[in-house]
Amino acid sequence: MELQHKIVVVTGAASGIGKALATRFKAEGAKQIVAVDLNEPGAQATADELGCIAMAADVSSEADIAGVIERTEAEVGPIDLFCSNAGIGAGPDLQAPNEDWQRSWDVNVMAHVYAARHLVPRMVARGGGYFLNTASAAGLLNQIGVAAYGVTKHAAVGFGEWLAITHGHEGIKVSLLCPQAVRTAMTAEDNIASQAAAGDGMMEPDVLADFVVEGLRDERFLILPHPEVLKYMQHKTGDYDRWIRGMNRLHQRLTDAG
């Protein structure tokens, strides 16, 4: 996909990865960007900076996502690319409240489902469309220190696979963005989750956006800004037991260091 003249929706666009994506897409010549965030002033600030449109929405609410899609298609035009980027990192361990697990599920998984539910029929009817879902390397490798995050990001990967498998022949393209540590509010806290994710360095959001544009141009299913992730995936599938033991040792080392 070339982004020039495209209509793009980006969730989580007030800051971090979402804002960097919106900024880069605008620079690539997108016809219009819709910056969506629960933080309405933040979304508006992004829109003001880029000369685009802001919409407030809670991505865990199907009604909110449906509203963004309906309003965009009615007032701006047909959505070419929907970037389901917003996510949360709640639920550190077994003692995390059920509410943290449910919120993680709603934001990290169901937001992707809601977007596809309301957009796939429209996109198929007009010949196709594109979904970019931020799934994180945690969706491929798990996440030391944040149980609910690792589990729900795995589910996000599973849903992205299903979406591509089921609707690829109808013109629906899917890319999963799976970085390790990116310098955002989520990684600002110094804990074992951030330390584990940043083992291969902390990437700046604007650098990540370069990889995204390249991945969309090639229409790759997995966009891996950190190339080490592919090597780790191969180690995991090549010898699962050895990989589990290695991850357990890393968990112990980070816990002891903390």
BELQUIRA-V955527 format. One record per residue. N is the residue number from 1. RES is the residue in one small letter. NEAR is the number of other ideal C-beta (glycine too) atoms within 12 Angstrom. D_LAST is the distance of its C-alpha to the last C-alpha in Angstrom with 1 decimal. Layout:
N RES NEAR D_LAST
N RES NEAR D_LAST
This chain:
1 m 31 43.9
2 e 20 44.9
3 l 32 43.7
4 q 20 46.8
5 h 17 48.8
6 k 31 46.3
7 i 33 45.3
8 v 48 41.6
9 v 52 39.5
10 v 54 35.7
11 t 51 33.5
12 g 42 30.4
13 a 48 32.4
14 a 35 31.5
15 s 31 28.5
16 g 38 26.2
17 i 45 27.5
18 g 46 30.4
19 k 41 31.8
20 a 40 31.4
21 l 54 33.3
22 a 48 36.0
23 t 33 36.4
24 r 32 36.8
25 f 42 39.1
26 k 31 41.3
27 a 20 41.5
28 e 27 42.6
29 g 17 45.5
30 a 36 44.7
31 k 25 47.6
32 q 33 45.4
33 i 42 41.8
34 v 45 40.9
35 a 47 37.6
36 v 47 36.3
37 d 35 33.4
38 l 31 32.7
39 n 27 32.4
40 e 20 36.1
41 p 16 36.0
42 g 27 33.4
43 a 37 35.6
44 q 21 38.6
45 a 21 37.0
46 t 37 36.3
47 a 29 39.9
48 d 17 41.4
49 e 21 39.7
50 l 30 40.8
51 g 17 44.1
52 c 33 43.3
53 i 31 43.2
54 a 36 40.5
55 m 36 40.2
56 a 28 38.0
57 a 38 36.8
58 d 29 34.2
59 v 45 33.6
60 s 31 33.0
61 s 23 36.6
62 e 22 39.3
63 a 16 41.8
64 d 29 39.9
65 i 38 39.5
66 a 24 43.1
67 g 25 44.1
68 v 42 42.4
69 i 37 44.1
70 e 21 47.4
71 r 23 47.4
72 t 37 46.4
73 e 27 49.1
74 a 13 51.7
75 e 17 51.1
76 v 24 49.7
77 g 21 50.6
78 p 27 49.4
79 i 41 45.7
80 d 38 45.2
81 l 45 41.4
82 f 46 39.0
83 c 51 35.4
84 s 50 33.4
85 n 50 30.1
86 a 50 28.7
87 g 46 25.5
88 i 34 22.7
89 g 36 19.2
90 a 30 19.3
91 g 31 18.6
92 p 26 15.0
93 d 23 15.9
94 l 12 18.9
95 q 11 19.1
96 a 21 19.5
97 p 15 23.1
98 n 14 25.9
99 e 15 26.6
100 d 26 23.4
101 w 28 24.4
102 q 20 27.9
103 r 29 27.1
104 s 36 25.0
105 w 29 28.0
106 d 31 30.5
107 v 40 28.9
108 n 47 27.4
109 v 38 30.4
110 m 30 33.4
111 a 45 33.6
112 h 46 34.5
113 v 31 36.9
114 y 33 38.6
115 a 48 39.1
116 a 37 40.6
117 r 24 42.7
118 h 30 44.4
119 l 38 44.6
120 v 32 45.4
121 p 16 49.0
122 r 28 49.7
123 m 31 48.4
124 v 20 50.3
125 a 15 53.5
126 r 19 53.4
127 g 14 52.4
128 g 25 48.7
129 g 36 45.5
130 y 42 41.8
131 f 47 38.5
132 l 48 35.2
133 n 48 32.3
134 t 49 28.7
135 a 43 26.9
136 s 46 23.8
137 a 43 22.7
138 a 44 20.8
139 g 36 24.4
140 l 37 25.0
141 l 38 21.8
142 n 33 19.8
143 q 43 16.5
144 i 33 13.2
145 g 31 11.6
146 v 36 15.0
147 a 26 17.7
148 a 37 20.7
149 y 43 20.2
150 g 35 20.3
151 v 30 23.2
152 t 39 25.2
153 k 40 24.9
154 h 29 26.3
155 a 30 29.1
156 a 43 29.7
157 v 36 30.2
158 g 23 32.5
159 f 33 34.5
160 g 40 34.9
161 e 24 36.2
162 w 23 38.6
163 l 36 39.8
164 a 28 40.6
165 i 15 42.2
166 t 16 44.3
167 h 26 45.5
168 g 22 45.3
169 h 11 49.0
170 e 21 49.7
171 g 22 48.3
172 i 34 44.8
173 k 33 42.2
174 v 44 38.4
175 s 38 35.5
176 l 41 31.8
177 l 50 29.4
178 c 42 26.3
179 p 48 23.9
180 q 37 20.3
181 a 36 18.4
182 v 42 21.0
183 r 24 20.6
184 t 34 21.3
185 a 21 20.3
186 m 35 18.5
187 t 33 16.0
188 a 17 15.9
189 e 19 12.9
190 d 17 9.6
191 n 25 7.8
192 i 25 7.3
193 a 36 11.1
194 s 30 11.9
195 q 28 9.9
196 a 34 11.8
197 a 42 15.0
198 a 29 15.0
199 g 23 14.9
200 d 23 18.6
201 g 20 18.5
202 m 24 19.0
203 m 32 22.6
204 e 20 24.8
205 p 34 26.7
206 d 23 30.1
207 v 21 29.4
208 l 38 28.5
209 a 37 31.8
210 d 24 33.6
211 f 34 32.4
212 v 45 33.4
213 v 37 36.9
214 e 23 37.3
215 g 30 36.2
216 l 35 38.6
217 r 19 41.4
218 d 17 41.0
219 e 24 40.5
220 r 25 37.6
221 f 28 36.1
222 l 32 32.6
223 i 39 31.5
224 l 34 28.6
225 p 38 27.7
226 h 32 25.1
227 p 20 27.4
228 e 24 24.6
229 v 33 24.5
230 l 22 28.0
231 k 19 27.0
232 y 28 24.1
233 m 23 26.6
234 q 17 29.0
235 h 21 26.7
236 k 22 25.9
237 t 15 29.6
238 g 13 30.7
239 d 12 28.8
240 y 15 27.0
241 d 13 25.9
242 r 14 24.5
243 w 22 22.6
244 i 16 21.1
245 r 15 20.0
246 g 21 18.5
247 m 26 16.5
248 n 16 15.4
249 r 16 14.2
250 l 26 12.3
251 h 26 10.7
252 q 16 9.8
253 r 17 8.6
254 l 24 6.2
255 t 19 5.2
256 d 11 5.4
257 a 13 3.8
258 g 17 0.0
